[in-house]
Amino acid sequence: MKDLQKKVLGFVRKYNLEYSPETSTLDLVSEIGEVAKEILKSTDYGKAPPKIPEETKTEIGDVFYSLIALANSLNIDLEEALELVLKKYEKRIKEKGSAESGR
């Protein structure tokens, strides 16, 4: 994961794409929306089994890039963040039998 963060950071710096965390957050949300739209369209809005188009792979790549760029803008180590959340979910599963937050 650290290598991916370095790769994105290098790309961002090379092409002068550094943005504030606020802008990076909006970009991430926008990209997630595009993935949701592709999936909804591919399932006829939940009426049919998914027939995921090839473009969805690119859209998910956009989400991944945007997430990494956001983490970089906040100086967050994604590997560390993932380990923390896995521990959190494991604790919930042991205590409640589910990884859900119960909201």
C-alpha positions in Angstrom: 0.0 0.0 0.0 2.9 2.4 0.8 4.2 1.9 -2.7 0.8 2.8 -4.2 0.6 5.9 -2.1 4.1 6.9 -3.2 3.2 6.2 -6.9 0.1 8.4 -6.7 2.0 11.1 -4.8 4.7 11.1 -7.6 2.0 11.3 -10.3 0.2 14.1 -8.5 3.4 16.1 -8.1 4.5 15.4 -11.6 1.3 16.8 -13.1 0.6 19.5 -10.4 -2.6 17.8 -9.2 -2.2 18.5 -5.5 -5.5 19.6 -4.0 -6.8 20.5 -0.6 -8.4 17.7 1.5 -11.8 19.3 0.9 -11.4 19.2 -2.9 -10.0 15.7 -2.7 -13.0 14.6 -0.6 -15.4 16.0 -3.1 -13.6 14.3 -5.9 -13.8 10.9 -4.1 -17.5 11.3 -3.5 -18.0 12.2 -7.1 -16.1 9.1 -8.3 -18.1 6.8 -5.9 -21.2 8.3 -7.4 -20.1 7.4 -10.9 -19.5 3.8 -9.8 -22.9 3.6 -8.2 -24.5 5.0 -11.4 -22.7 2.3 -13.5 -23.8 -0.5 -11.2 -27.4 0.8 -11.0 -27.6 1.1 -14.8 -26.0 -2.4 -15.3 -28.7 -3.9 -13.1 -31.6 -1.9 -14.5 -31.8 -0.3 -11.1 -31.9 -3.6 -9.2 -34.3 -5.4 -11.5 -31.8 -7.6 -13.3 -28.6 -9.5 -12.4 -25.5 -7.3 -12.8 -23.8 -7.2 -16.2 -20.9 -5.0 -15.2 -19.4 -3.2 -18.1 -15.7 -2.9 -18.6 -15.9 0.9 -17.9 -16.7 0.0 -14.3 -13.2 -1.2 -13.8 -11.9 2.3 -14.8 -14.5 4.0 -12.5 -13.3 1.8 -9.6 -9.8 2.8 -10.5 -10.8 6.5 -10.3 -12.2 5.8 -6.8 -9.0 4.1 -5.7 -6.9 6.9 -7.1 -9.1 9.5 -5.4 -9.0 7.7 -2.1 -5.2 7.5 -2.2 -4.8 11.1 -3.2 -7.1 12.1 -0.3 -5.2 10.0 2.2 -1.9 11.5 0.9 -3.4 15.0 1.3 -4.2 14.2 5.0 -0.9 12.4 5.6 -2.7 9.2 6.4 -1.0 5.8 6.0 -3.6 3.7 4.2 -2.1 0.5 5.4 -2.3 1.6 9.0 -5.9 2.8 8.5 -6.9 -0.5 7.0 -5.3 -2.4 9.9 -7.2 -0.2 12.4 -10.5 -0.8 10.7 -10.0 -4.6 10.4 -9.3 -4.7 14.2 -12.4 -2.6 14.8 -14.6 -5.0 12.7 -13.0 -8.1 14.3 -13.9 -6.7 17.8 -17.5 -6.0 16.7 -17.8 -9.5 15.2 -16.6 -11.0 18.5 -18.8 -8.8 20.6 -22.0 -8.6 18.5 -21.6 -11.3 15.9 -21.6 -8.7 13.1 -19.2 -6.2 11.7 -22.0 -3.6 11.3 -21.9 -0.6 13.5 -25.6 -0.9 14.5 -26.6 2.5 13.4 
